[in-house]
Amino acid sequence: MAEPGFDRHMLEALVCPATHSALIYDAERQELVSRAAGLAFPIRAGIPIMLIDEARQIKAD
């Protein structure tokens, strides 16, 4: 059930490039979510794409 290639321990070292805040791993969508910035960064082939231009905007709940 774990997604191949993505090391969840990497979350300890990664921060949002826009706000430098913590990220939340969304396994279902294969994204790293920054609630502070309202962005979701994709994970492709196990590699987080930490570029603001590649991020999906999310709406605050």
Backbone bond lengths (Angstrom), bond angles and torsions (degrees), N, CA, C in turn:
res aa  C-N    CA-C-N  psi(-1)  N-CA   C-N-CA  omega(-1)  CA-C   N-CA-C  phi
1 M - - - 1.456 - - 1.523 112.53 -
2 A 1.323 116.93 -24.31 1.456 119.38 177.70 1.527 109.04 -69.52
3 E 1.315 115.64 143.56 1.458 119.98 -179.96 1.520 108.82 -74.89
4 P 1.306 118.14 130.28 1.463 120.46 -178.65 1.518 111.98 -68.27
5 G 1.311 115.50 140.18 1.452 120.33 171.52 1.515 116.78 92.93
6 F 1.327 120.32 -25.83 1.463 120.80 -178.54 1.520 109.75 -95.35
7 D 1.323 115.87 122.12 1.458 122.41 179.69 1.526 108.95 -92.60
8 R 1.320 116.51 110.51 1.468 120.25 -177.21 1.521 112.28 -63.65
9 H 1.329 118.33 -20.87 1.466 121.00 176.53 1.529 111.42 -67.04
10 M 1.334 115.98 -18.64 1.458 121.09 177.60 1.534 110.42 -62.71
11 L 1.326 117.10 -25.56 1.468 120.73 -179.71 1.522 112.35 -59.33
12 E 1.326 116.70 -29.08 1.463 120.01 -179.91 1.528 111.24 -65.37
13 A 1.328 117.36 -28.07 1.461 121.24 -177.14 1.527 112.83 -97.93
14 L 1.318 117.91 -23.43 1.462 121.08 -176.07 1.521 111.85 -88.09
15 V 1.323 115.53 141.79 1.461 122.01 173.82 1.525 108.03 -134.82
16 C 1.289 116.10 163.19 1.461 121.53 177.80 1.524 109.24 -63.38
17 P 1.339 118.00 128.74 1.462 119.13 179.38 1.533 113.42 -68.70
18 A 1.310 118.24 -19.45 1.466 121.46 -179.11 1.528 111.90 -85.97
19 T 1.347 116.69 -42.62 1.464 119.98 -173.16 1.522 114.05 -116.66
20 H 1.317 117.21 -10.45 1.466 123.71 -175.65 1.528 112.02 62.17
21 S 1.324 116.54 25.92 1.458 121.86 178.39 1.528 109.99 -96.07
22 A 1.318 115.21 169.22 1.461 121.70 -179.21 1.526 111.06 -66.36
23 L 1.331 115.11 154.92 1.462 122.16 179.41 1.521 109.61 -113.13
24 I 1.318 116.01 152.99 1.464 122.84 177.77 1.518 107.86 -115.30
25 Y 1.323 116.18 130.56 1.461 121.44 -178.94 1.521 109.63 -83.62
26 D 1.324 116.95 122.58 1.461 123.10 174.98 1.528 107.05 -106.16
27 A 1.333 116.08 98.32 1.467 121.63 -175.13 1.523 111.71 -65.84
28 E 1.324 117.06 -36.37 1.460 120.69 -177.79 1.524 112.10 -63.37
29 R 1.321 116.22 -43.62 1.474 120.92 -178.18 1.527 112.52 -93.79
30 Q 1.334 117.22 -7.52 1.459 122.02 -175.68 1.529 110.71 55.06
31 E 1.343 113.51 60.07 1.458 121.64 179.99 1.520 110.08 -140.72
32 L 1.324 114.69 156.42 1.454 121.87 168.88 1.514 106.27 -108.18
33 V 1.316 116.47 121.69 1.462 122.34 -171.80 1.521 110.71 -103.51
34 S 1.327 114.88 130.91 1.457 122.02 172.29 1.523 106.92 -108.72
35 R 1.313 116.39 103.45 1.473 119.33 179.31 1.521 110.84 -67.23
36 A 1.334 116.72 -34.18 1.466 120.56 -178.87 1.524 111.40 -62.44
37 A 1.330 117.26 -38.76 1.461 121.25 -178.47 1.524 112.51 -94.11
38 G 1.333 116.70 -14.28 1.465 119.51 -176.32 1.510 112.17 70.26
39 L 1.342 116.09 35.15 1.462 121.54 -177.44 1.525 110.71 -127.36
40 A 1.333 115.30 150.14 1.457 121.83 175.01 1.523 107.39 -125.41
41 F 1.323 115.81 119.31 1.459 122.18 -177.49 1.528 109.21 -94.32
42 P 1.331 118.32 128.91 1.463 120.83 -176.64 1.527 112.39 -73.40
43 I 1.332 114.22 153.31 1.461 121.36 171.62 1.516 105.62 -114.00
44 R 1.329 116.47 118.67 1.461 121.69 -178.55 1.519 109.41 -119.20
45 A 1.321 116.03 123.92 1.467 122.20 -179.37 1.523 110.93 53.57
46 G 1.341 115.70 37.72 1.450 121.04 177.61 1.518 114.59 81.03
47 I 1.332 117.69 3.60 1.462 121.62 -177.66 1.524 110.06 -113.08
48 P 1.348 117.22 120.37 1.465 119.54 176.93 1.526 110.42 -68.98
49 I 1.314 116.73 130.73 1.461 122.42 178.50 1.532 106.77 -97.86
50 M 1.321 116.04 98.39 1.460 121.69 -171.47 1.527 112.36 -95.62
51 L 1.313 116.17 43.40 1.455 122.25 177.91 1.526 108.97 -106.08
52 I 1.309 116.74 128.61 1.468 120.93 -178.41 1.522 110.75 -58.46
53 D 1.324 117.32 -37.05 1.471 121.00 179.71 1.523 112.82 -65.63
54 E 1.325 117.57 -22.86 1.465 121.82 -179.55 1.534 112.10 -93.28
55 A 1.324 117.25 -10.83 1.463 121.61 -175.75 1.525 111.34 -76.07
56 R 1.324 113.91 150.90 1.467 121.71 176.46 1.531 107.36 -96.30
57 Q 1.327 116.60 134.13 1.459 119.98 176.93 1.522 108.94 -76.49
58 I 1.325 115.77 136.56 1.465 121.12 177.74 1.520 107.95 -118.67
59 K 1.300 114.27 154.13 1.460 120.41 178.70 1.514 108.86 -92.88
60 A 1.322 116.30 139.99 1.463 121.58 176.17 1.515 108.88 -71.87
61 D 1.324 115.92 136.21 1.474 120.24 178.81 1.500 111.08 -87.01
